[in-house]
Amino acid sequence: MATHALWQADVADFDAWFKVFHEDVGARKAAGIVDMNVWRDPDRENHAVALFAITDLEKARAFFDSEELAMHRERDGVAHITVKLLTPA
């Protein structure tokens, strides 16, 4: 069964965040996280939503919980993060 992750957060500046997001694709891939889509909330211009396919659940969980990612979030003005893991019904 395929696992996906729905990630949402408020970002200080969507365009700046999106640039860094693209630069970090290799780190996500190494953690078993494959980018599927990214959206900007039309009613909250600095609210980002991303959908990922997860190829390695344990690596992905470790990545989402990592201290390195926490430092990125703080540096890049990312707050109110939610990550929801999903499997097909």
Residue pairs with C-beta under 8 A, 6 or more apart in sequence:
1 87
1 88
2 53
2 54
2 87
2 88
3 53
3 54
3 57
3 60
3 85
3 86
3 87
4 36
4 51
4 52
4 53
4 54
4 85
4 86
4 87
5 33
5 51
5 52
5 54
5 60
5 64
5 83
5 84
5 85
5 86
6 49
6 50
6 51
6 82
6 83
6 84
6 86
7 48
7 49
7 50
7 51
7 52
7 81
7 82
7 83
7 84
8 47
8 48
8 49
8 50
8 80
8 81
8 82
9 47
9 48
9 73
9 78
9 79
9 80
9 81
9 82
10 44
10 46
10 47
10 48
10 78
10 79
10 80
11 17
11 46
11 47
11 48
11 76
11 77
11 78
11 79
12 46
12 76
12 77
12 78
13 46
13 77
14 40
14 45
14 46
14 47
14 48
16 76
17 48
17 76
17 77
17 78
18 38
18 48
20 72
20 76
21 38
21 48
21 50
24 72
25 35
27 63
28 34
28 35
28 52
28 63
30 59
31 56
31 59
31 60
31 62
31 63
32 54
32 55
32 56
32 57
32 58
32 59
32 60
32 63
33 52
33 53
33 54
33 55
33 59
33 60
33 63
34 52
34 53
34 54
34 55
35 50
35 52
36 50
36 51
36 52
36 53
37 50
37 51
38 48
38 49
38 50
38 51
39 48
39 49
39 50
40 47
40 48
40 49
41 47
41 48
41 49
52 60
54 60
54 85
57 85
61 85
63 69
64 83
72 78
73 79
73 81
